[in-house]
Amino acid sequence: MTIIDPKSPVVRKVEVRLTDGSYTFTVLRSSFKKITLKIIGNTASFKGCNTNNLTYIAASDGTIKFINGASTLIFCRDDYDSYYAYALLSSTKYADMKGMYTFYDVKGQSLATLLYIAPLTSA
């Protein structure tokens, strides 16, 4: 899908997808453990205490928007899922560098990284 940038009608933004696969998900500047996140199409899912799914819209100019999706609702004593989700939901920009995505907030501060582990296997 091609989107014309209203700020610059000469520049065309194109909707893009992150590469499908499994990633190591790290929330930067935190003591949270690294967890596995999977990208399938326009969905990012991870399992902390619960299984969490977020959809995203990304463009060729490096903008990205994550949208909260479905989640299981299991009670866990140490439930840090909201912190992982917050890192993605606060992201407005991303950079792709050889198998690693870094996500940034509106002020340009890095929030999280995804490091590619492997392609998804079909069951």
trRosetta pair geometry for C-beta under 8 A, 3 or more apart (Angstrom, degrees):
i j d omega theta_ij theta_ji phi_ij phi_ji
1 14 7.0 148 80 -158 49 62
1 15 4.3 24 58 16 100 124
2 12 5.4 -16 -165 -179 107 121
2 13 7.5 138 -163 80 55 46
2 14 5.5 -32 -104 -101 63 77
2 15 7.9 -119 -69 4 21 79
3 12 7.2 141 70 -171 44 69
3 13 4.6 -30 71 76 99 97
3 14 7.1 172 20 -91 78 24
3 15 6.7 86 -16 -43 112 83
3 59 6.6 -64 43 -124 133 127
4 9 5.9 13 179 -136 116 66
4 12 6.1 -45 -103 -115 57 74
4 13 7.6 153 -115 27 7 81
5 8 4.9 7 95 55 121 77
5 9 7.1 -150 72 -82 68 27
5 11 4.9 -10 31 86 135 97
5 12 7.0 -160 -4 -111 90 21
5 13 5.3 98 -59 -17 95 106
5 61 7.2 80 -84 -45 133 153
6 9 7.4 11 -136 -70 28 75
8 11 4.2 34 105 20 120 108
11 61 7.6 70 152 -85 127 123
13 59 4.4 7 175 -179 118 127
13 60 5.5 -179 -156 46 61 90
13 61 5.0 -54 -112 -13 108 111
13 63 7.7 -8 -150 31 144 115
14 59 6.7 141 71 -159 33 72
14 60 4.4 43 49 -20 82 129
15 57 6.8 -59 -136 -165 107 83
15 58 7.0 106 -162 77 62 54
15 59 5.9 -51 -100 -101 45 66
15 60 7.8 -61 -28 -23 7 82
16 58 5.1 -63 71 105 82 103
16 59 6.4 108 13 -149 90 16
16 60 5.4 112 -30 -71 122 66
17 20 7.7 5 141 -44 123 78
17 39 7.9 145 169 163 92 121
17 41 6.6 -75 -141 -165 139 37
17 42 6.3 -98 -117 -76 101 70
17 58 6.8 134 -102 49 24 118
18 39 4.9 -89 95 -156 113 158
18 44 7.7 31 49 -77 143 105
18 56 7.4 28 -4 77 116 141
18 58 6.5 97 -40 0 81 159
18 94 8.0 -59 -85 139 112 164
18 96 7.9 -175 -124 -96 79 120
18 101 6.3 -24 -133 -63 123 155
18 114 7.6 35 -173 77 145 154
19 39 6.7 92 87 83 43 140
19 116 6.8 -4 83 -102 130 127
20 39 5.4 -142 -121 102 40 87
20 40 5.6 53 -134 -112 103 45
20 41 7.1 28 -88 -34 110 39
20 119 7.1 47 106 -147 88 75
20 120 5.8 -65 153 3 103 118
21 38 7.3 -132 119 -144 26 67
21 39 6.1 9 44 50 53 95
21 116 5.7 32 100 -145 143 92
21 117 7.0 -179 152 55 106 67
21 118 6.1 -170 -167 97 106 35
21 119 5.0 -72 -107 -112 101 38
21 120 5.8 -146 -112 -30 40 75
22 36 5.8 -17 -168 -166 103 109
22 37 7.5 146 -158 78 54 40
22 38 5.4 -30 -100 -98 64 79
22 116 7.8 98 81 -161 51 53
22 117 4.4 -50 102 60 96 115
22 118 5.1 7 45 55 111 78
22 119 7.8 41 11 108 82 4
22 120 6.6 128 -33 -81 83 67
23 36 7.0 140 74 -158 44 58
23 37 4.9 -27 67 66 99 89
23 38 7.3 168 18 -89 79 29
23 39 6.7 44 -9 -11 120 101
23 101 7.7 -27 -137 28 155 105
23 114 3.9 7 168 -173 151 96
23 115 5.9 139 -163 62 84 37
23 116 5.7 -44 -102 -95 83 36
23 117 6.0 179 -104 -3 23 91
24 34 5.0 6 -176 173 100 126
24 35 7.7 147 -156 77 56 25
24 36 6.7 -44 -101 -99 47 56
24 37 7.8 68 172 20 6 85
24 114 7.2 152 70 -157 46 47
24 115 4.5 -13 51 56 100 101
24 117 6.0 107 -30 -57 81 110
25 34 6.5 153 69 -164 48 69
25 35 5.2 -27 58 69 106 75
25 36 6.8 107 6 -162 97 7
25 37 3.9 77 -50 -16 128 119
25 46 5.9 -44 15 -103 161 143
25 84 6.7 59 134 -153 132 116
25 112 6.7 -2 -171 -179 80 120
25 113 7.7 172 -148 87 39 49
25 114 5.7 -10 -99 -103 67 76
26 34 5.0 -28 -85 -108 82 94
26 112 6.3 164 86 -157 54 70
26 113 4.9 -1 55 54 104 90
26 114 7.9 -174 22 -77 73 32
26 115 7.4 32 -3 -5 112 105
27 30 4.4 -5 106 34 105 141
27 32 4.9 31 45 53 121 132
27 83 6.3 6 -107 140 172 99
27 84 6.0 -119 -53 -104 124 60
27 87 4.7 -141 -119 -60 97 155
27 111 7.2 -38 -147 161 70 70
27 112 5.2 -35 -107 -101 50 96
28 87 7.9 136 22 -141 73 131
28 110 5.4 20 39 119 166 98
28 111 6.1 170 35 165 106 17
28 112 6.0 -152 -5 -87 87 33
28 113 6.6 79 -55 -11 104 91
30 83 7.1 144 -147 162 159 132
32 80 5.8 176 -122 153 117 150
32 83 6.2 -174 -69 107 150 136
32 84 7.0 -170 159 -68 158 87
35 46 5.6 86 116 -171 124 120
35 47 7.2 -152 178 70 126 54
35 48 6.1 -59 -102 -87 168 77
35 84 6.8 -27 38 -110 135 150
36 46 6.7 170 93 -133 49 84
36 47 7.4 2 68 39 90 87
36 117 7.2 -40 -128 4 99 154
37 44 5.9 3 176 -175 115 96
37 45 6.9 162 -159 81 67 36
37 46 4.2 -38 -103 -78 79 107
37 114 6.1 -81 65 -120 129 110
38 44 7.3 162 82 -154 45 49
38 45 5.2 -16 59 61 93 88
38 46 7.3 163 15 -77 67 55
38 120 6.6 77 -155 -91 115 114
39 43 7.3 156 -153 84 49 51
39 44 5.5 -19 -99 -100 73 73
39 114 7.7 66 -37 177 122 157
40 43 5.3 -16 67 64 80 101
40 45 7.3 -8 18 10 104 110
40 120 6.6 41 -89 -49 98 164
42 55 5.4 34 130 -160 96 87
42 56 5.8 -148 -173 58 78 63
42 57 7.1 19 -155 -81 126 51
43 53 5.7 -17 -167 -165 111 101
43 54 7.2 148 -156 78 60 40
43 55 5.6 -39 -97 -99 66 66
43 56 7.7 159 -98 12 20 80
43 69 7.1 -22 -134 2 98 168
44 53 7.3 150 80 -155 46 51
44 54 4.9 -17 62 64 96 93
44 55 7.7 163 18 -101 74 17
44 56 6.1 41 -9 -15 111 120
44 66 7.0 -46 35 -127 131 117
44 88 6.7 -157 88 -145 150 156
45 51 6.5 8 -176 -179 109 89
45 52 6.5 169 -149 87 62 51
45 53 4.6 -17 -98 -99 96 73
45 54 7.5 173 -80 21 47 63
46 51 7.7 -178 95 -149 32 53
46 52 5.6 -11 60 58 75 99
46 81 8.0 171 95 -136 103 87
46 84 6.2 -102 87 144 149 145
47 50 7.2 -123 -143 115 63 27
47 51 4.9 -22 -100 -98 88 70
47 52 7.4 170 -89 16 36 73
48 52 7.0 12 14 -3 96 119
48 79 7.1 104 119 -153 116 60
48 80 5.9 -122 -177 69 145 75
48 81 4.1 -175 56 -83 135 81
48 84 6.0 173 -51 11 138 144
49 74 6.3 -151 151 83 88 100
49 76 3.5 -138 -146 23 127 152
49 78 7.1 -178 -75 91 118 57
49 79 4.1 -50 0 -116 162 81
49 80 7.3 131 -18 28 107 55
49 81 5.4 -100 35 -32 93 114
50 71 5.3 61 129 177 135 95
50 72 4.3 -162 -157 68 98 86
50 73 6.7 27 -115 -77 144 20
50 74 5.4 167 -90 34 87 90
50 76 7.4 -148 -37 -6 76 123
50 79 7.4 31 -9 -142 95 112
50 81 5.5 -15 41 -69 93 165
51 71 6.8 180 88 -146 53 56
51 72 4.9 64 37 -2 83 112
52 69 7.7 122 176 65 63 84
52 71 4.7 2 -110 -109 68 103
52 81 5.6 154 -43 -169 137 119
52 84 7.3 148 53 90 154 117
52 85 5.8 -111 177 -77 154 114
53 69 4.1 -64 103 88 88 127
53 70 4.9 17 46 57 119 79
53 71 6.8 -159 23 -70 70 60
54 66 4.7 15 160 -174 133 107
54 67 6.3 155 -168 70 79 42
54 68 6.0 -46 -112 -111 89 32
54 69 5.3 -179 -102 8 28 100
54 85 6.7 155 -59 -138 131 89
54 88 5.8 137 72 116 169 143
54 89 7.2 -131 -132 -69 144 82
55 66 7.3 153 82 -156 38 57
55 67 4.9 -18 64 58 88 102
55 69 5.4 100 -16 -60 84 125
56 64 5.9 -3 -175 -172 118 99
56 65 6.5 162 -153 83 68 45
56 66 4.7 -30 -95 -98 94 64
56 67 7.0 175 -85 12 40 75
56 88 7.8 -92 -81 176 121 113
57 64 7.1 165 84 -151 49 52
57 65 5.1 -2 53 54 93 96
57 67 7.7 41 -6 -14 93 111
58 63 7.1 169 -150 91 52 53
58 64 4.4 -7 -104 -104 84 90
58 65 8.0 -172 -73 23 48 57
58 94 6.7 -36 -131 33 120 135
59 62 7.4 -35 82 31 76 24
59 63 4.8 10 42 55 110 93
59 64 7.5 -158 18 -72 67 51
62 93 5.2 22 140 -157 100 88
62 94 5.9 -156 -165 60 71 57
62 95 6.5 9 -140 -82 120 58
63 92 6.5 -35 -146 166 78 68
63 93 6.1 -48 -105 -100 46 62
63 94 8.0 77 178 16 6 80
64 91 5.7 -14 87 125 111 110
64 92 6.9 155 60 -179 65 18
64 93 6.6 117 21 -132 88 11
64 94 4.7 36 -9 -12 138 115
64 103 7.0 -82 67 -127 140 98
65 91 7.9 -174 -108 91 29 78
65 92 7.2 16 -84 -122 70 56
66 88 4.4 20 8 147 174 96
66 89 5.1 -106 84 -92 112 46
66 91 6.1 61 -2 50 112 105
67 89 7.9 90 -100 -118 18 87
68 71 7.8 -42 -176 -24 95 117
68 85 6.7 50 -107 -177 95 128
68 89 6.4 6 -56 -95 88 128
71 81 7.4 124 -153 152 135 147
75 79 7.6 -88 -162 -46 43 139
76 79 4.3 126 69 -68 99 93
79 82 7.4 57 134 -2 93 92
80 83 4.9 -37 179 29 84 119
80 84 6.6 84 125 -19 85 95
81 84 5.8 -58 -155 37 39 109
81 85 6.1 34 153 -16 73 109
82 85 5.5 -55 -142 43 34 112
82 86 5.9 43 155 -29 66 105
83 86 5.5 -47 -141 31 29 116
83 87 6.8 37 155 -24 59 98
84 87 6.0 -51 -159 25 32 113
84 88 7.2 19 150 -6 62 104
84 112 7.9 89 -152 -111 62 145
85 88 6.0 -63 -159 42 37 105
85 89 5.8 30 152 -16 74 114
86 89 5.6 -57 -133 44 31 108
86 90 5.9 28 165 -19 66 112
87 90 6.3 -60 -145 37 20 107
87 91 7.1 36 149 -41 55 101
87 103 7.0 108 154 82 86 133
87 111 4.6 166 -159 154 83 110
87 112 4.1 92 154 -44 129 127
88 91 5.6 -44 -159 6 37 120
88 103 6.7 -27 -115 160 54 175
88 111 7.9 -179 -65 113 29 132
88 112 6.5 -43 -66 38 65 154
90 105 5.1 -24 147 -107 102 103
90 111 5.9 166 84 -111 112 161
91 94 6.6 39 173 -65 128 89
91 103 3.8 -45 -117 180 135 118
91 104 6.5 88 -142 56 79 32
91 105 6.6 -88 -104 -84 38 51
91 111 5.8 -133 -79 46 87 141
91 112 7.2 -74 -67 35 125 106
92 104 6.8 -61 56 95 73 74
92 105 6.2 60 11 -165 99 33
92 106 4.9 61 6 -77 152 66
93 103 7.3 149 84 -158 51 52
93 104 4.3 -19 68 61 101 108
93 108 7.5 1 39 -108 142 56
94 101 5.4 -9 -173 -171 118 103
94 102 6.7 155 -156 78 64 46
94 103 5.2 -25 -100 -101 85 65
94 104 7.0 -177 -82 15 34 81
95 101 7.1 155 77 -154 45 54
95 102 4.9 -7 53 54 97 97
95 104 7.4 50 -11 -16 96 115
96 100 7.6 154 -155 82 46 46
96 101 5.6 -19 -99 -100 68 76
97 100 5.3 -23 69 64 83 93
97 102 7.3 10 14 -2 110 105
99 115 6.7 40 136 -162 90 61
99 116 3.8 -98 -163 29 89 123
100 113 5.9 -7 -173 -172 102 110
100 114 6.8 166 -154 83 53 53
100 115 5.0 -10 -106 -106 92 68
100 116 6.9 -114 -66 -1 48 82
101 113 6.7 159 83 -156 53 57
101 114 4.4 8 50 49 101 103
102 110 5.5 -38 177 -135 113 114
102 112 7.6 171 -152 90 51 43
102 113 5.1 -21 -100 -101 69 85
103 110 7.1 108 75 -155 45 64
103 111 5.1 -51 98 57 95 101
103 112 4.8 3 45 57 115 85
103 113 7.4 -165 12 -80 78 36
103 114 7.8 59 -23 -9 105 94
104 108 5.5 -9 179 -148 131 34
104 109 6.4 149 -153 71 79 30
104 110 5.5 -48 -94 -94 77 47
104 111 6.5 156 -114 -1 22 90
105 108 7.2 -52 69 14 65 17
105 109 5.2 -4 36 56 106 86
105 111 5.6 98 -40 -49 90 121
110 113 7.6 11 177 -55 118 89
118 121 7.9 -6 133 -35 119 91
